[in-house]
Amino acid sequence: MDSPTLSDFDLHLFSEGRHWHIYNVLGAHLCRSKSGEGVRFAVWAPNAREVSVVGDFNGWQAGVHTLVLQGEAGVWSGFVPGIGAGALYKFSICTAQGERLLKTDPYGQAFELRPDTAAVVTQRGSFGWGDGDWLYRRSHWEWQHAPVAIYEVHAGSWRHHGSGRWLTYRELADQLVPYVAEMGFTHLELLPVTEHPLDESWGYQTTGYYAPTSRFGSPDDLRYLVDQCHRNNIGVILDWVPGHFPTDEHALARFDGSALYEHEDPRKGRHQDWGTLIYNYGRHEVRNFLIGSALFWLDAFHVDGLRVDAVASMLYLNYSRKDGEWLPNEHGGHENLEAIGFLRELNSVCQSRFPGVLICAEESTSWPRVTRPPEIGGLGFNLKWNMGWMHDTLDYLGQDPVYRQYHHEKLTFGLLYAFSENFLLPLSHDEVVHGKGSLINKMAGDSWQRKASLRLLLTYQYTYPGAKLLFMGGEFGQSREWSESRELDWSLLNDAGHAGIRWLVRDLNGLYRKEPSLHGHGYHNDGFEWIDCHDSPQSVISFMRQSHGETTVVVANFTPVPREHYRIGLPGGGIWREVLNSDSEYYGGSNLGNPYPLQAEQGRWMNRDWSVALTLPPLAALILRPAP
């Protein structure tokens, strides 16, 4: 093999954990050497005795193309002439103990279709992007004053081809993108499309942190999907898993015969719940591997954000562990100081290099300042999933309406902390799997009441402060629990009730995007004010959303009992009108509501100078606006 071609500067930056384009250095890259065109291979394996690259170009024979160890960085590299894009390869590693391991490339940018695990040499830079205008607007985007409504999708089960197979990335571009645009969502979020060996893991047990799964096509096919989203003014967020990795022998586990990416001590290095391994965030090279992966997706695939999975498991050394099963930090505490440092650096680097991207934390605890800047002690995320709102609201709607008056605090408690973070309201895939049932079947009552309650839930979500996320199928009341092995039950749309839920979500997205009062101050208490939060006997709440001089009033009745002449206070006089009624017959409701015009009446009510008497439909929400 020719002499290695990595520079000392590249190796120095990697050793410091700050090589933000490491994906252009390690792995397999087409280049030219004195021997002609070929591929440069490079891999980090500091404890290996010998490393060879093996593949379909040398009969998978170790020792034919050996790599050379460069300096003290622990990186082995070399050049193989005469091979090009499409070549299959792995690394044959001889450990310090003399054991021979066959490992796939941690920095591989494409892989064979499972169950095969070889990496594939790829050609970068050949895709013709057409999203320059989108990227420019994103870099100047004031997301905290803009609507963020995310449609969460598992690519393998949203819809199947007529033959029963998955849709490809390009078929998703042709079918999913128009659907998301029609429904009015601002973003598409994909469950992990990083390469993974097991379909049933939905991508959360990742083995290829730099490679889109080949299940649905090539890397350029995924680029086409992202590009089509951008051309239709839809952002793309990818689920990303830096908290743990699987124990598959061909991947990262004991990569060079040592605990390289993980911790040696299982009290720090193994997730007991998931049977996976925990990254050693104290190693510069491991942090570089992970931050480089995040930057790779933002750079090479133009994605608009990452949803970081299982952040709580990263923050706590005693996460899901009993006494004696974990090791405290240097101060004797349970905080994972190395993970905290990693997350702060991840967010700082991503947001400084790609302004306008959203880095979202799936974080379920009361850890403070998740979405505050690192310089004031925060973790630096843009958004945090509001798990408290989700659990409280679903628990409340699962109660028989007769008893809801005794659980009224589940509707009101969340506003005590709603602006302590930049929150996202998730109705996600986690709530409709593993025996939890579908979203609509979490609602109490008969079929009509469940549909009405789901419409009420969705209207409540869209008018509550914060960004929105809805998992696929929730937008039309998918009845069966979600399974990754089958497509959604699209035939339900033949039923007027399920179709009505879909039209409601479309109209909620449209109203949320159109009305500044619903999105302009979604993360600040200036944007929300209670009208009345104390009517627990009738299970009714009313509140205002406001921004830029615009005001919207929301009244929600959480019982199946219509309320006649229900008077609420108003922020001003004049004529008001219903701009949305979740009980409309168009959405499958009973069509009880209030005709135009609604004339405000002067006189103190609910501590306000104006009021109006309303008819509140059963299990429904009304959205009111001043008439133009």
ZAMI-332021 format. One line per 8 residues: their letters; for each residue x, y, z of C-alpha. Coordinates in steps of 0.2 Angstrom, whole numbers. Example, Ala and Ser with C-alpha at 12.3 -4.5 7.8 and 13.67 -1.06 7.14 Angstrom:
ZAMI-332021
as = 62:-22:39  68:-5:36
//
This chain:
ZAMI-332021
mdsptlsd = 0:0:0  5:18:-3  11:28:12  -3:36:23  -10:52:18  -18:59:34  -10:76:40  -3:79:57
fdlhlfse = -15:93:59  -30:81:56  -23:69:69  -20:83:81  -37:89:80  -45:72:82  -34:68:97  -41:84:105
grhwhiyn = -59:79:100  -61:95:89  -60:89:71  -77:94:65  -75:87:48  -68:71:54  -80:62:42  -69:68:28
vlgahlcr = -54:60:36  -58:44:44  -67:30:35  -65:27:16  -63:41:4  -60:41:-15  -44:50:-19  -28:50:-30
sksgegvr = -11:44:-25  5:41:-34  -2:24:-38  -17:31:-47  -35:33:-41  -41:22:-27  -48:23:-9  -39:30:7
favwapna = -44:20:22  -42:26:40  -48:19:57  -45:23:75  -39:8:84  -26:13:96  -24:-4:105  -23:-15:90
revsvvgd = -7:-24:85  -11:-24:67  -25:-18:55  -29:-23:37  -43:-18:26  -52:-33:18  -65:-33:5  -72:-39:-11
fngwqagv = -57:-32:-19  -45:-44:-10  -55:-59:-7  -58:-53:11  -40:-59:15  -31:-51:30  -14:-45:27  -15:-41:9
htlvlqge = -19:-23:12  -11:-18:29  -13:-1:36  0:9:44  -1:17:62  2:35:62  10:44:76  2:43:94
agvwsgfv = -16:46:88  -20:28:87  -26:30:69  -21:17:55  -22:22:37  -17:17:20  -22:18:1  -28:4:-10
pgigagal = -27:9:-28  -38:3:-42  -55:2:-32  -69:14:-32  -87:18:-26  -97:3:-22  -82:-8:-16  -87:-18:0
ykfsicta = -75:-18:15  -72:-21:33  -57:-19:45  -47:-35:51  -40:-30:68  -27:-40:77  -29:-36:96  -15:-34:108
qgerllkt = -20:-52:114  -18:-59:97  -36:-61:93  -42:-57:76  -58:-47:74  -68:-42:59  -76:-25:61  -86:-14:51
dpygqafe = -81:5:48  -87:16:62  -86:30:49  -94:21:35  -106:31:25  -116:17:17  -118:-2:22  -125:-18:14
lrpdtaav = -143:-22:18  -145:-32:34  -141:-45:39  -125:-42:29  -114:-29:37  -100:-23:26  -97:-5:23  -98:2:5
vtqrgsfg = -87:15:-2  -97:30:-7  -95:45:-19  -98:61:-10  -103:78:-18  -112:71:-33  -130:76:-28  -137:92:-36
wgdgdwly = -146:101:-22  -159:114:-25  -163:120:-8  -151:136:-7  -166:148:-4  -172:136:10  -155:135:19  -153:154:18
rrshwewq = -170:157:26  -166:145:39  -150:153:44  -160:169:47  -175:160:55  -181:167:72  -188:150:77  -194:155:95
hapvaiye = -207:167:86  -212:155:73  -223:140:72  -215:123:74  -227:108:70  -218:92:68  -225:76:60  -216:61:67
vhagswrh = -214:46:55  -206:29:55  -201:27:37  -204:8:36  -222:9:41  -230:25:36  -236:17:20  -231:2:10
hgsgrwlt = -230:-1:-8  -244:-11:-16  -233:-26:-16  -232:-25:3  -214:-19:3  -207:-3:11  -207:13:1  -190:19:-4
yreladql = -183:36:0  -188:43:-17  -206:35:-15  -208:44:1  -202:60:-7  -216:58:-20  -230:52:-7  -225:58:10
vpyvaemg = -219:76:6  -235:81:-3  -245:74:12  -235:83:25  -237:99:15  -256:97:13  -258:94:31  -248:110:35
fthlellp = -234:103:46  -219:113:47  -207:99:49  -205:80:46  -196:70:59  -189:53:55  -186:40:68  -168:35:66
vtehplde = -162:32:48  -145:29:54  -140:11:49  -145:-2:61  -146:-21:61  -163:-25:68  -179:-19:61  -188:-20:78
swgyqttg = -177:-8:85  -184:6:74  -166:12:72  -163:16:90  -149:3:91  -137:11:79  -122:3:71  -119:16:57
yyaptsrf = -118:34:64  -113:41:47  -124:31:35  -142:31:31  -150:14:31  -149:5:15  -167:-2:18  -175:12:8
gspddlry = -161:16:-4  -144:25:-6  -138:40:3  -142:51:-12  -160:44:-12  -161:51:6  -154:68:0  -167:68:-13
lvdqchrn = -181:66:1  -173:80:11  -171:91:-4  -190:88:-9  -195:93:8  -185:109:7  -192:113:-10  -210:112:-1
nigvildw = -205:122:14  -204:108:25  -189:106:38  -182:88:42  -177:82:59  -168:66:62  -169:56:78  -151:53:83
vpghfptd = -145:41:97  -128:46:106  -133:39:122  -129:20:119  -125:8:106  -128:-11:103  -116:-25:107  -116:-33:90
ehalarfd = -99:-40:87  -96:-33:70  -99:-15:76  -92:-3:90  -92:-15:105  -73:-18:110  -68:-12:93  -50:-15:95
gsalyehe = -51:-28:108  -53:-15:122  -67:-5:129  -63:9:116  -80:18:113  -88:11:130  -82:10:148  -73:-5:154
dprkgrhq = -83:-5:170  -101:-11:167  -107:0:181  -103:15:169  -103:6:153  -118:-5:151  -137:0:150  -145:-14:160
dwgtliyn = -163:-10:154  -158:-10:135  -143:-22:135  -133:-9:126  -116:0:130  -114:18:135  -101:29:127  -86:35:136
ygrhevrn = -89:54:135  -73:57:143  -62:52:128  -59:65:116  -60:54:101  -77:47:106  -84:64:108  -77:69:91
fligsalf = -85:53:84  -102:58:90  -101:77:87  -94:73:70  -109:62:67  -121:76:71  -112:88:60  -111:75:46
wldafhvd = -130:75:45  -132:93:46  -119:96:33  -119:81:20  -138:79:21  -144:97:24  -155:91:39  -163:105:49
glrvdava = -162:97:66  -158:82:77  -169:75:91  -157:68:104  -164:52:111  -164:47:129  -155:62:136  -160:58:154
smlylnys = -151:41:153  -135:51:148  -136:64:162  -138:52:177  -125:40:182  -138:31:193  -151:31:179  -162:15:182
rkdgewlp = -149:8:193  -150:2:211  -137:7:225  -121:-2:222  -124:-4:203  -117:13:198  -101:24:202  -102:42:208
nehgghen = -93:56:200  -78:64:207  -88:75:218  -98:60:225  -114:65:215  -125:55:202  -122:68:188  -113:62:173
leaigflr = -101:76:171  -93:70:156  -110:68:147  -115:85:152  -99:92:145  -102:83:129  -120:89:127  -115:107:130
elnsvcqs = -101:105:117  -113:96:105  -126:110:105  -113:124:105  -104:117:90  -120:113:80  -129:129:82  -114:140:79
rfpgvlic = -109:131:63  -127:129:57  -138:143:63  -157:139:63  -156:121:66  -166:114:80  -157:102:93  -171:94:103
aeestswp = -169:84:119  -180:69:124  -177:73:142  -190:67:155  -184:73:172  -183:90:181  -165:93:176  -164:112:176
rvtrppei = -159:123:161  -160:110:147  -164:124:134  -153:137:142  -136:142:135  -121:133:142  -113:150:147  -126:152:161
gglgfnlk = -126:134:166  -138:126:153  -136:111:142  -139:122:126  -153:113:118  -166:122:108  -181:112:113  -186:100:127
wnmgwmhd = -200:87:126  -213:91:139  -216:74:146  -225:81:161  -238:89:150  -240:74:139  -243:62:154  -254:73:164
tldylgqd = -265:77:149  -267:59:143  -270:53:161  -284:66:163  -292:62:146  -292:43:151  -302:47:167  -321:45:166
pvyrqyhh = -328:63:163  -338:61:179  -322:60:189  -312:73:179  -317:87:191  -306:79:204  -291:79:193  -292:97:186
ekltfgll = -275:101:192  -268:90:178  -274:103:166  -268:118:176  -252:112:184  -241:113:168  -243:131:167  -233:133:183
yafsenfl = -217:127:173  -222:130:155  -210:144:152  -195:137:162  -189:129:146  -192:130:128  -205:115:128  -211:104:114
lplshdev = -227:95:117  -225:77:111  -239:65:106  -225:53:100  -222:35:95  -218:31:113  -236:33:118  -243:20:105
vhgkgsli = -232:5:107  -228:-9:119  -246:-12:125  -250:6:127  -263:6:114  -267:19:101  -269:38:105  -288:37:102
nkmagdsw = -290:22:113  -282:31:127  -298:42:128  -312:37:139  -330:33:134  -338:26:119  -333:27:101  -341:45:98
qrkaslrl = -333:51:114  -316:45:110  -316:53:93  -322:69:101  -309:68:115  -295:66:102  -301:81:93  -301:90:110
lltyqyty = -284:84:114  -277:90:97  -285:107:98  -278:109:116  -261:104:110  -261:117:96  -267:131:107  -256:127:122
pgakllfm = -239:136:123  -224:127:115  -220:118:99  -230:103:93  -226:85:88  -238:72:82  -234:54:78  -241:47:61
ggefgqsr = -258:40:63  -263:51:77  -269:64:64  -283:53:59  -286:42:75  -277:26:70  -286:13:80  -273:-1:82
ewsesrel = -257:1:92  -243:5:80  -232:-9:74  -216:-6:64  -221:-22:53  -237:-15:45  -242:1:37  -255:13:45
dwsllnda = -273:9:43  -277:21:29  -294:13:26  -300:22:42  -301:38:31  -317:30:23  -325:33:40  -331:51:41
ghagirwl = -326:52:60  -308:47:56  -308:58:41  -314:73:51  -300:71:64  -288:73:49  -296:88:42  -296:96:60
vrdlngly = -277:93:61  -275:101:44  -285:116:50  -276:117:66  -259:118:57  -266:131:46  -273:142:61  -257:139:71
rkepslhg = -246:145:57  -257:160:52  -261:167:69  -246:176:78  -255:175:94  -253:156:94  -235:155:90  -227:172:92
hgyhndgf = -223:169:111  -224:151:113  -209:150:125  -213:166:136  -226:170:148  -231:185:139  -240:174:126  -252:165:139
ewidchds = -265:171:151  -278:162:160  -296:168:159  -302:155:171  -293:139:177  -304:136:192  -320:128:185  -316:111:190
pqsvisfm = -335:106:194  -339:108:176  -321:103:169  -320:119:159  -304:130:156  -302:146:146  -287:156:142  -279:168:130
rqshgett = -264:167:118  -257:183:113  -243:191:103  -239:207:93  -255:214:98  -265:199:92  -276:189:104  -285:172:103
vvvanftp = -297:165:116  -298:147:119  -312:138:129  -312:119:132  -326:108:139  -319:92:145  -336:83:148  -349:76:136
vprehyri = -362:88:143  -366:104:133  -365:120:142  -378:133:138  -375:151:142  -358:149:148  -351:166:151  -332:170:150
glpgggiw = -322:186:152  -315:194:136  -300:205:134  -310:218:124  -327:222:117  -334:222:100  -339:207:89  -330:190:91
revlnsds = -332:175:80  -328:156:81  -313:153:70  -312:134:75  -324:123:84  -318:105:86  -336:99:87  -340:105:69
eyyggsnl = -349:92:59  -335:95:46  -324:86:59  -336:73:64  -344:82:78  -362:86:84  -361:104:76  -365:113:92
gnpyplqa = -358:130:93  -361:148:92  -367:158:77  -358:174:70  -358:187:77  -354:186:95  -356:203:103  -346:206:119
eqgrwmnr = -356:213:133  -349:227:145  -348:223:163  -335:214:175  -334:196:173  -319:185:178  -310:201:183  -312:208:165
dwsvaltl = -323:222:158  -331:212:144  -339:195:143  -349:184:131  -361:170:134  -357:154:124  -364:138:120  -350:125:124
pplaalil = -351:109:114  -348:92:122  -329:86:123  -324:101:112  -314:117:111  -319:133:104  -306:146:97  -312:164:96
rpap = -305:179:88  -310:197:87  -320:199:70  -310:210:57
//
